Amino acid sequence: MDYRLSIATVCLSGTLEDKLSAAAAARFQGVELFASDLVASPWSPRRVRQECARRGLTIDLYQPFRDFEAVAPDVLAANLRRAERTFDILEQLGAGTLLVCSSVSPDAVDDDDLAAEQLHALAGKAQERGLRIAYEPLAWGRFVNTYAHAWRIVRRADHPALGLCLDSFHVLSRRDDPAAIRVIPGAKVFHLQLADAPRLNMDVVEWSRHHRLFPGLGSFDLTGFLGHVLATGYDGPLSLEVFNDVYRQADPRYAAIDGMRSLLALLEAAGAGAAPVARERLRLGGLPPAPALGGHVFTEVAVDAVSGPVVARTLTALGFAHTGQHRSKPVQLWEQGKARLLLNYAPQRTVTPGTATVCAIAVESADPPASTRRAERLLAPVLPRLRQPGEAELTSVAAPDGTAVFLVRTGAESENWLQDFDPTGDVAEGAGRLSDTDHVSLTDSVDDFDESTLFYRAVLGLHASRTTEIAAPFGLIRSRATADPSGRVRITLSTAPLRRGGWAPAIPSPQHVAFTTDDAIASAEAVRALGAPVLRIPDNYYADLDARLDLPGDLLARLREHSILYDRDEHGEYLHFYTEMLGSRVFFAVVQRVEAYAGYGESSAPVRMAAHRERRLIALRDGPAQRDDKRHEYSLAHLTALSLSPPELVEAAADGGYRYVGLRLTRVTPQEPHYPLATDPALMRATKVRLAATGIEVLDVELARISPDEDPKDFVRFLEAGAELGARHVITQLPDPDRARKTDRFARLCELARPLGLTVDLEFPSWTETPDLREAVRVLRGADQPNAGILVDLLHFARSGSSVADLRQLPADWFHFVHVCDAPPGVPATNEGLIHTARFERLFPGEGGIDVHGILAALPPGLPYALEIPRATLVAQVGGKEHARMSIAAAREHLDRSTT
């Protein structure tokens, strides 16, 4: 029988229902129920027991019960009464063990005999009810703060219902030697809690409550600690108890998955040195070992018509050649030696136009099917891949940031995928002297940093280095390297944990691909001759380098001449140089490792960052084409393709290159399709799955149409559904002639939406009783709500005769997005004609008579453009998905290239 895997509810964010669902989805078998989660839950203890059972979860521990032992008789009487009430709860929960923390109370005294006597009494009362007491020594306990001390008291108490709870943090934070745990009988260890942590010089309580980490992410030797505990014969749950501010604000599903991955990786490491019986149990359902990796196969970079040529010119200047074109996809193959890059020109739903970004990494695996099975066991989604007949069947899994990780068989079969590319006739002659890929460097948000590390460490079997901190020009940077044992596959991860604002020219999550050379100086000379945009490093760096390392004069001169950075340690040397930033985010590096140097030149990272910023400032100053680029973020409004269900609309947006969608949750006319996201859990679930899989975000939901007969409270479930989808805005209309009434109802709708993080944006169709901009302004000013907004729809604005001059005078924070379209020049004379045009006959921007540029120029800059362009005839001819693609292509052609 395998060890049961458990997680404390305190590890996760959300309500108790959220936490239990997340734990079950991550395949935990049990939970530690934290008392505060039960107190805040509307479920009774019996209902909690039923909900856990329904999800296949046991309640392995209820905690904490504080400040019990070594107290005066009157305090003991109160504590025993409190315990009896707690036992009532345990019985209803179906939990068999109560955790009792060593006391921090001023009422306690330093008397082991008294503590043992009172714990014996407590255990006796617990045993009468079929329960057990797990005594945990807190690292900051007033008198009992080590496991050795706690064991002496438990042994002295000598009661079968009293045992220990061992928590790795409380043992290892004090630097106690865990080896002596082996003398404790396994039957007296009632519960085991596992947590990692960085080594910090701070108050141990603060350290414990805010900075614990999942196993493998900190500095503790959890493998050794777990080995000592299992050597006792312990056979209870293996439980995570991790207090961490980031985890407790993250989506509980992702945090639970991270916890499971970290626990499985820990058990795999512990199993290597465990006794045969424990080793067999630690296999945990057959987690396949990580197959050996043979190196980087290719790195794929997503580009578009703006960033693609910039990247291609730089690759040419680095000595690469465009050697192949994919037979069925807009993907180019660039090669030099074994260094291979793919440039993917397909529309990318999560990439800002004009930006290049690493979207896939391919590595050689000795056994791709085993790698895939391991990934699935570790809850990493295997990505579907469309391929034409005869094309290579490559397996890939999704990293937390959406990067696809391809697993390619080593040896001769690793070259099969090259057959999918038709040769261009160009040959890579190695003019840049580059031979392979050394590493790929990615940047995550602080929320995803640990998650990504766990993914590469657990799924690919890479070893993660300790986190290093870099005092960068823009604030603290944390970095962590992962590599396979041979050093052939290296992936580095970085994050800016305290980044605020965007005062500098923003580089969103910079990435780079580093190529290897056997002579960095010769490579630098070669690529300069080819015109490579090598990043210039200031002379001050070389003066400092000379002072610190006393390099030979000729070497220092050549490093300075070619802007090559240098590092060395006891194992070897590292020479590296970089290109300027390409496509706003990606750049390339060329590196030479001398002897056994295994680092990444971290000490010079601030110099490189400052140089990149300097070059970006110059590019923005001297490059009017870049400065005047007005590419926008686009959203696909549901009315544009109303025949598509919400999951289908998300797919269409992803394929077309949109960033957002707007979803229609309510039916406006009896004839149109209805997608009841607010009341159909299956549809909601399917939509959220597609949003997560594609990276598309929900910009807005519609329509809260408040007529004289409607009450804002009727829209509560609609608002909650919008919030569940991650929407930012709610579109409302007010077809009510009574200004005071509609203003009051609009204000009440805003009040209902504000706690959900939603704005309420008033749209003013010209045929309604709120027909123009001026009337909408009167409502907003009368309502006076901080989350109120106005939605300008270009068609309604133009048809209502509203004034561009009036629009310019309104507060910028009233506007959150804009509906973009065009329409025939003639204005229908009837409301029926106006409605028909609005719902069935709009045009692409630039095709009609609306002053599209004039209206948009009067709005605050940077608003998302939501394309609401229903064209019934065209949709009937080409389908909703193709119409969505045509809409964004036309909008980009007319707006991104011509707006000034």
Rosetta blueprint (number, residue, H / E / L):
1 M L
2 D L
3 Y L
4 R L
5 L E
6 S E
7 I E
8 A E
9 T H
10 V H
11 C H
12 L L
13 S L
14 G L
15 T L
16 L H
17 E H
18 D H
19 K H
20 L H
21 S H
22 A H
23 A H
24 A H
25 A H
26 A L
27 R L
28 F L
29 Q L
30 G E
31 V E
32 E E
33 L E
34 F E
35 A H
36 S H
37 D H
38 L H
39 V H
40 A L
41 S L
42 P L
43 W L
44 S L
45 P H
46 R H
47 R H
48 V H
49 R H
50 Q H
51 E H
52 C H
53 A H
54 R H
55 R L
56 G L
57 L L
58 T E
59 I E
60 D E
61 L E
62 Y E
63 Q E
64 P E
65 F E
66 R L
67 D L
68 F L
69 E L
70 A L
71 V L
72 A L
73 P H
74 D H
75 V H
76 L H
77 A H
78 A H
79 N H
80 L H
81 R H
82 R H
83 A H
84 E H
85 R H
86 T H
87 F H
88 D H
89 I H
90 L H
91 E H
92 Q H
93 L H
94 G L
95 A L
96 G L
97 T E
98 L E
99 L E
100 V E
101 C E
102 S L
103 S L
104 V L
105 S L
106 P L
107 D L
108 A L
109 V L
110 D L
111 D L
112 D H
113 D H
114 L H
115 A H
116 A H
117 E H
118 Q H
119 L H
120 H H
121 A H
122 L H
123 A H
124 G H
125 K H
126 A H
127 Q H
128 E H
129 R L
130 G L
131 L L
132 R E
133 I E
134 A E
135 Y E
136 E E
137 P L
138 L L
139 A L
140 W L
141 G L
142 R L
143 F L
144 V L
145 N L
146 T L
147 Y H
148 A H
149 H H
150 A H
151 W H
152 R H
153 I H
154 V H
155 R H
156 R H
157 A H
158 D L
159 H L
160 P L
161 A L
162 L E
163 G E
164 L E
165 C E
166 L E
167 D E
168 S H
169 F H
170 H H
171 V H
172 L H
173 S L
174 R L
175 R L
176 D L
177 D L
178 P H
179 A H
180 A H
181 I H
182 R H
183 V H
184 I L
185 P L
186 G H
187 A H
188 K H
189 V E
190 F E
191 H E
192 L E
193 Q E
194 L E
195 A L
196 D E
197 A L
198 P L
199 R L
200 L L
201 N L
202 M L
203 D L
204 V H
205 V H
206 E H
207 W H
208 S H
209 R H
210 H H
211 H E
212 R L
213 L E
214 F L
215 P L
216 G L
217 L L
218 G L
219 S L
220 F L
221 D L
222 L H
223 T H
224 G H
225 F H
226 L H
227 G H
228 H H
229 V H
230 L H
231 A L
232 T L
233 G L
234 Y L
235 D L
236 G L
237 P L
238 L E
239 S E
240 L E
241 E L
242 V L
243 F L
244 N E
245 D L
246 V L
247 Y H
248 R H
249 Q H
250 A L
251 D L
252 P H
253 R H
254 Y H
255 A H
256 A H
257 I H
258 D H
259 G H
260 M H
261 R H
262 S H
263 L H
264 L H
265 A H
266 L H
267 L H
268 E H
269 A H
270 A H
271 G H
272 A H
273 G L
274 A L
275 A L
276 P H
277 V H
278 A H
279 R H
280 E H
281 R H
282 L L
283 R L
284 L L
285 G L
286 G L
287 L L
288 P L
289 P L
290 A L
291 P L
292 A L
293 L E
294 G E
295 G E
296 H E
297 V E
298 F E
299 T E
300 E E
301 V E
302 A E
303 V L
304 D L
305 A L
306 V L
307 S H
308 G H
309 P H
310 V H
311 V H
312 A H
313 R H
314 T H
315 L H
316 T H
317 A H
318 L L
319 G L
320 F L
321 A E
322 H E
323 T E
324 G E
325 Q E
326 H E
327 R L
328 S L
329 K L
330 P L
331 V E
332 Q E
333 L E
334 W E
335 E E
336 Q E
337 G L
338 K L
339 A E
340 R E
341 L E
342 L E
343 L E
344 N E
345 Y L
346 A L
347 P L
348 Q L
349 R L
350 T L
351 V L
352 T L
353 P L
354 G L
355 T L
356 A L
357 T E
358 V E
359 C E
360 A E
361 I E
362 A E
363 V E
364 E E
365 S E
366 A L
367 D L
368 P H
369 P H
370 A H
371 S H
372 T H
373 R H
374 R H
375 A H
376 E H
377 R H
378 L L
379 L L
380 A L
381 P L
382 V E
383 L L
384 P L
385 R L
386 L L
387 R L
388 Q L
389 P L
390 G L
391 E L
392 A L
393 E L
394 L L
395 T E
396 S E
397 V E
398 A E
399 A L
400 P L
401 D L
402 G L
403 T L
404 A E
405 V E
406 F E
407 L E
408 V E
409 R E
410 T L
411 G H
412 A H
413 E H
414 S H
415 E H
416 N H
417 W H
418 L H
419 Q H
420 D H
421 F E
422 D E
423 P E
424 T L
425 G L
426 D L
427 V L
428 A L
429 E L
430 G L
431 A L
432 G L
433 R L
434 L L
435 S L
436 D E
437 T E
438 D E
439 H E
440 V E
441 S E
442 L E
443 T E
444 D L
445 S L
446 V H
447 D H
448 D H
449 F H
450 D H
451 E H
452 S H
453 T H
454 L H
455 F H
456 Y H
457 R H
458 A H
459 V H
460 L L
461 G L
462 L L
463 H E
464 A E
465 S L
466 R L
467 T L
468 T E
469 E E
470 I E
471 A E
472 A E
473 P L
474 F L
475 G E
476 L E
477 I E
478 R E
479 S E
480 R E
481 A E
482 T E
483 A E
484 D L
485 P L
486 S L
487 G L
488 R L
489 V L
490 R E
491 I E
492 T E
493 L E
494 S E
495 T E
496 A L
497 P L
498 L L
499 R L
500 R L
501 G L
502 G L
503 W L
504 A L
505 P L
506 A L
507 I L
508 P L
509 S L
510 P L
511 Q E
512 H E
513 V E
514 A E
515 F E
516 T E
517 T L
518 D L
519 D L
520 A H
521 I H
522 A H
523 S H
524 A H
525 E H
526 A H
527 V H
528 R H
529 A H
530 L L
531 G L
532 A L
533 P L
534 V E
535 L L
536 R L
537 I L
538 P L
539 D H
540 N H
541 Y H
542 Y H
543 A H
544 D H
545 L H
546 D H
547 A H
548 R H
549 L H
550 D L
551 L L
552 P L
553 G H
554 D H
555 L H
556 L H
557 A H
558 R H
559 L H
560 R H
561 E H
562 H L
563 S L
564 I L
565 L E
566 Y E
567 D E
568 R E
569 D E
570 E L
571 H L
572 G E
573 E E
574 Y E
575 L E
576 H E
577 F E
578 Y E
579 T E
580 E L
581 M L
582 L E
583 G L
584 S L
585 R L
586 V E
587 F E
588 F E
589 A E
590 V E
591 V E
592 Q E
593 R E
594 V E
595 E E
596 A L
597 Y L
598 A L
599 G L
600 Y L
601 G L
602 E H
603 S H
604 S H
605 A H
606 P H
607 V H
608 R H
609 M H
610 A H
611 A H
612 H H
613 R H
614 E H
615 R H
616 R H
617 L H
618 I H
619 A H
620 L H
621 R H
622 D H
623 G L
624 P H
625 A H
626 Q H
627 R H
628 D L
629 D L
630 K L
631 R L
632 H L
633 E L
634 Y E
635 S E
636 L E
637 A E
638 H H
639 L H
640 T H
641 A H
642 L L
643 S L
644 L L
645 S L
646 P H
647 P H
648 E H
649 L H
650 V H
651 E H
652 A H
653 A H
654 A H
655 D H
656 G H
657 G L
658 Y L
659 R L
660 Y E
661 V E
662 G E
663 L E
664 R E
665 L L
666 T L
667 R L
668 V L
669 T L
670 P L
671 Q L
672 E L
673 P L
674 H L
675 Y L
676 P L
677 L L
678 A L
679 T L
680 D L
681 P H
682 A H
683 L H
684 M H
685 R H
686 A H
687 T H
688 K H
689 V H
690 R H
691 L H
692 A H
693 A H
694 T H
695 G L
696 I L
697 E E
698 V E
699 L E
700 D E
701 V E
702 E E
703 L E
704 A E
705 R E
706 I L
707 S L
708 P L
709 D L
710 E L
711 D L
712 P H
713 K H
714 D H
715 F H
716 V H
717 R H
718 F H
719 L H
720 E H
721 A H
722 G H
723 A H
724 E H
725 L L
726 G L
727 A L
728 R L
729 H E
730 V E
731 I E
732 T E
733 Q E
734 L L
735 P L
736 D L
737 P L
738 D L
739 R H
740 A H
741 R H
742 K H
743 T H
744 D H
745 R H
746 F H
747 A H
748 R H
749 L H
750 C H
751 E H
752 L H
753 A H
754 R H
755 P H
756 L H
757 G L
758 L L
759 T E
760 V E
761 D E
762 L E
763 E E
764 F L
765 P L
766 S L
767 W L
768 T L
769 E L
770 T L
771 P L
772 D L
773 L H
774 R H
775 E H
776 A H
777 V H
778 R H
779 V H
780 L H
781 R H
782 G H
783 A H
784 D L
785 Q L
786 P L
787 N L
788 A E
789 G E
790 I E
791 L E
792 V E
793 D E
794 L H
795 L H
796 H H
797 F H
798 A H
799 R H
800 S L
801 G L
802 S L
803 S L
804 V H
805 A H
806 D H
807 L H
808 R H
809 Q L
810 L L
811 P L
812 A H
813 D H
814 W H
815 F L
816 H L
817 F L
818 V E
819 H E
820 V E
821 C L
822 D E
823 A L
824 P L
825 P L
826 G L
827 V L
828 P L
829 A L
830 T L
831 N H
832 E H
833 G H
834 L H
835 I H
836 H H
837 T H
838 A H
839 R H
840 F H
841 E E
842 R L
843 L E
844 F L
845 P L
846 G L
847 E L
848 G L
849 G L
850 I L
851 D L
852 V H
853 H H
854 G H
855 I H
856 L H
857 A H
858 A L
859 L L
860 P L
861 P L
862 G L
863 L L
864 P L
865 Y E
866 A E
867 L E
868 E L
869 I L
870 P L
871 R E
872 A H
873 T H
874 L H
875 V H
876 A H
877 Q H
878 V H
879 G L
880 G H
881 K H
882 E H
883 H H
884 A H
885 R H
886 M H
887 S H
888 I H
889 A H
890 A H
891 A H
892 R H
893 E H
894 H H
895 L H
896 D H
897 R L
898 S L
899 T L
900 T L
